[in-house]
Amino acid sequence: MTLYYSLVFVLLVSEMVLFVGLIVPMPFTVKRKMFNFISESPLVAKLQYGLKITFIFILILFLDSVNRVYRVQVEMASLMNDSSGAGRAAAIGTDRMEVQARKFYSQRNMYLTGFTLFLSLILNRTYGMILDVLRLEEKVKMYEGDPQAGGKEGEKLGKHYRADQIGELKKQLEKKDKQLEAMKSQSEGLQREYDQLSVKYNQTNPSTGEKKSN
């Protein structure tokens, strides 16, 4: 295996390890810190840029290996058609072993580069999906009243804040009810005083009351 295909193999193993690390269950806080570091670190951003360039070269190697496999297949078919005579058959048998060896190496390189590219796409999609899930979990925990997305303490704080608001509204409502009751009492007192004054006035001035009645 040449040096660049050895590097491709190392990259493939690294992708497999990274994929296992992504799908391993971890606590929410640990996973959030890890993905925040990956998404915000400038070093990781430079590494991702370098990997994109590397994957372009791997794509070129993949296309070259596919072309080599196709040419070996054509060469193998031509050897099978030219097999005539004992000496010719022996020579063709030697050439056929060589062609089969080249076919094996070409197919190996094609599978190696192809799986590396395919796993890179899977890693990219998995990483994006995990980020979306983390954002949704963060929003759910915030809606539940957890500013630190840590569980029950934030929920108690949110409930305490809502209870204070409700208590303040109840106090204002009770205050308004008391003011309304006071106004009703004043109105009833004024009505009673008016009735009493009317009765006293009629008693002291009966002629006026009669005139008014006439």
C-alpha positions as CSV (number, residue, x, y, z in Angstrom):
1,M,0.0,0.0,0.0
2,T,1.4,3.4,-1.0
3,L,1.9,6.2,1.4
4,Y,-1.2,8.2,0.4
5,Y,-3.5,5.1,0.6
6,S,-2.0,4.4,4.0
7,L,-3.0,8.0,5.0
8,V,-6.5,7.3,3.6
9,F,-6.7,4.2,5.8
10,V,-5.6,6.2,8.9
11,L,-8.3,8.8,8.1
12,L,-10.9,6.0,7.7
13,V,-10.1,4.5,11.1
14,S,-10.2,8.0,12.6
15,E,-13.7,8.6,11.1
16,M,-14.8,5.3,12.6
17,V,-13.6,6.3,16.1
18,L,-15.2,9.7,15.8
19,F,-18.5,8.2,14.7
20,V,-18.5,5.9,17.7
21,G,-17.8,8.9,19.9
22,L,-20.7,10.8,18.5
23,I,-23.2,8.0,19.0
24,V,-22.0,7.0,22.5
25,P,-24.7,8.1,25.1
26,M,-23.4,11.0,27.3
27,P,-25.0,13.4,29.8
28,F,-26.6,16.4,28.3
29,T,-24.2,18.9,29.9
30,V,-21.1,17.0,28.7
31,K,-22.4,16.6,25.2
32,R,-23.4,20.3,25.1
33,K,-20.0,21.5,26.2
34,M,-18.3,19.1,23.7
35,F,-20.4,20.3,20.7
36,N,-20.1,23.9,21.7
37,F,-16.3,23.5,21.7
38,I,-16.4,21.8,18.3
39,S,-18.7,24.4,16.8
40,E,-16.9,27.5,18.3
41,S,-13.2,26.5,18.3
42,P,-11.1,28.2,15.6
43,L,-8.7,25.3,15.6
44,V,-11.5,22.9,14.8
45,A,-12.7,25.2,12.1
46,K,-9.2,25.2,10.5
47,L,-9.1,21.4,10.8
48,Q,-12.4,21.1,9.1
49,Y,-11.2,23.3,6.3
50,G,-8.1,21.1,5.8
51,L,-10.3,18.0,5.8
52,K,-12.4,19.4,3.1
53,I,-9.4,19.8,0.9
54,T,-8.2,16.3,1.8
55,F,-11.6,14.8,0.9
56,I,-11.3,16.5,-2.6
57,F,-8.0,14.6,-3.1
58,I,-9.6,11.4,-1.8
59,L,-12.4,11.9,-4.3
60,I,-9.8,12.1,-7.1
61,L,-8.1,8.9,-5.8
62,F,-11.5,7.2,-5.8
63,L,-12.2,8.2,-9.4
64,D,-8.8,7.0,-10.4
65,S,-9.3,3.7,-8.7
66,V,-12.6,3.2,-10.4
67,N,-10.9,3.9,-13.8
68,R,-8.2,1.4,-13.0
69,V,-10.7,-1.3,-12.1
70,Y,-12.5,-0.7,-15.4
71,R,-9.3,-0.9,-17.4
72,V,-8.3,-4.1,-15.6
73,Q,-11.7,-5.6,-16.3
74,V,-11.2,-4.8,-20.0
75,E,-7.7,-6.3,-20.0
76,M,-9.0,-9.4,-18.3
77,A,-11.7,-9.8,-20.9
78,S,-9.2,-9.4,-23.8
79,L,-6.9,-12.1,-22.2
80,M,-9.7,-14.5,-22.0
81,N,-10.5,-14.0,-25.6
82,D,-6.9,-14.5,-26.7
83,S,-6.3,-17.9,-25.0
84,S,-5.4,-20.2,-27.8
85,G,-2.5,-22.8,-27.9
86,A,-0.6,-24.4,-25.1
87,G,2.3,-21.9,-25.0
88,R,0.0,-19.1,-25.4
89,A,-2.2,-20.4,-22.7
90,A,0.8,-20.6,-20.3
91,A,1.8,-17.0,-21.1
92,I,-1.8,-15.9,-20.7
93,G,-2.0,-17.6,-17.4
94,T,1.0,-15.7,-16.1
95,D,-0.4,-12.4,-17.4
96,R,-3.8,-13.3,-16.0
97,M,-2.3,-13.7,-12.5
98,E,-0.7,-10.3,-12.8
99,V,-3.9,-8.7,-14.0
100,Q,-5.8,-10.3,-11.2
101,A,-3.3,-8.9,-8.7
102,R,-3.7,-5.5,-10.2
103,K,-7.4,-5.9,-10.1
104,F,-7.3,-6.8,-6.4
105,Y,-5.2,-3.7,-5.5
106,S,-7.4,-1.5,-7.7
107,Q,-10.6,-2.8,-6.0
108,R,-9.1,-2.5,-2.6
109,N,-8.1,1.2,-3.3
110,M,-11.6,1.8,-4.7
111,Y,-13.3,0.4,-1.6
112,L,-11.0,2.2,0.8
113,T,-11.5,5.6,-0.8
114,G,-15.2,5.0,-1.4
115,F,-15.9,4.0,2.2
116,T,-13.8,7.0,3.5
117,L,-15.9,9.4,1.4
118,F,-19.2,7.7,2.4
119,L,-18.4,7.8,6.1
120,S,-17.4,11.4,5.9
121,L,-20.9,12.2,4.5
122,I,-22.5,10.1,7.3
123,L,-20.4,11.9,9.9
124,N,-21.4,15.3,8.6
125,R,-25.1,14.4,8.6
126,T,-24.9,12.8,12.1
127,Y,-23.1,15.9,13.5
128,G,-25.8,18.2,12.1
129,M,-28.6,16.0,13.5
130,I,-27.1,15.9,16.9
131,L,-26.7,19.7,16.9
132,D,-30.4,20.0,16.1
133,V,-31.4,17.6,18.8
134,L,-29.2,19.5,21.4
135,R,-30.9,22.8,20.4
136,L,-34.3,21.3,20.7
137,E,-33.5,19.8,24.1
138,E,-32.1,23.2,25.2
139,K,-35.3,25.0,24.2
140,V,-37.5,22.4,26.0
141,K,-35.5,22.8,29.2
142,M,-35.7,26.6,28.9
143,Y,-39.5,26.4,28.4
144,E,-39.6,24.2,31.5
145,G,-38.0,27.0,33.5
146,D,-34.4,25.8,33.6
147,P,-32.1,28.7,32.6
148,Q,-29.0,26.5,33.0
149,A,-30.7,23.5,31.3
150,G,-29.9,21.5,34.4
151,G,-33.2,20.2,35.7
152,K,-35.2,20.9,38.8
153,E,-33.6,24.0,40.1
154,G,-34.5,26.1,37.1
155,E,-37.9,24.6,37.1
156,K,-38.4,25.7,40.8
157,L,-37.2,29.1,39.9
158,G,-39.6,29.4,37.0
159,K,-42.5,28.2,39.2
160,H,-41.5,30.6,41.9
161,Y,-41.5,33.5,39.4
162,R,-45.0,32.5,38.1
163,A,-46.3,32.1,41.6
164,D,-45.1,35.6,42.5
165,Q,-46.9,37.1,39.5
166,I,-50.1,35.3,40.3
167,G,-49.9,36.4,44.0
168,E,-49.4,40.0,42.9
169,L,-52.4,39.8,40.6
170,K,-54.5,38.3,43.4
171,K,-53.5,41.1,45.8
172,Q,-54.4,43.7,43.2
173,L,-57.8,42.0,42.6
174,E,-58.5,41.9,46.4
175,K,-57.6,45.6,46.7
176,K,-60.0,46.4,43.9
177,D,-62.7,44.3,45.5
178,K,-62.2,46.1,48.8
179,Q,-62.4,49.5,47.1
180,L,-65.6,48.4,45.3
181,E,-67.1,47.2,48.6
182,A,-66.2,50.5,50.3
183,M,-67.8,52.4,47.5
184,K,-71.0,50.2,47.8
185,S,-71.1,50.9,51.5
186,Q,-70.7,54.6,51.0
187,S,-73.4,54.6,48.4
188,E,-75.8,52.7,50.7
189,G,-75.0,55.0,53.6
190,L,-75.6,58.0,51.5
191,Q,-78.9,56.5,50.3
192,R,-80.0,55.9,53.9
193,E,-79.1,59.4,55.0
194,Y,-81.0,60.8,52.0
195,D,-84.0,58.8,52.9
196,Q,-83.8,59.9,56.6
197,L,-83.4,63.5,55.6
198,S,-86.4,63.2,53.2
199,V,-88.6,61.8,56.0
200,K,-87.5,64.5,58.4
201,Y,-88.1,67.2,55.8
202,N,-91.6,65.9,55.1
203,Q,-92.3,65.8,58.8
204,T,-91.2,69.3,59.5
205,N,-92.9,70.8,56.3
206,P,-96.1,68.8,55.8
207,S,-97.7,71.6,53.6
208,T,-94.8,71.4,51.2
209,G,-95.1,67.7,51.0
210,E,-98.8,68.0,50.3
211,K,-98.2,70.6,47.6
212,K,-95.7,68.3,46.0
213,S,-98.1,65.5,46.2
214,N,-100.9,67.6,44.6
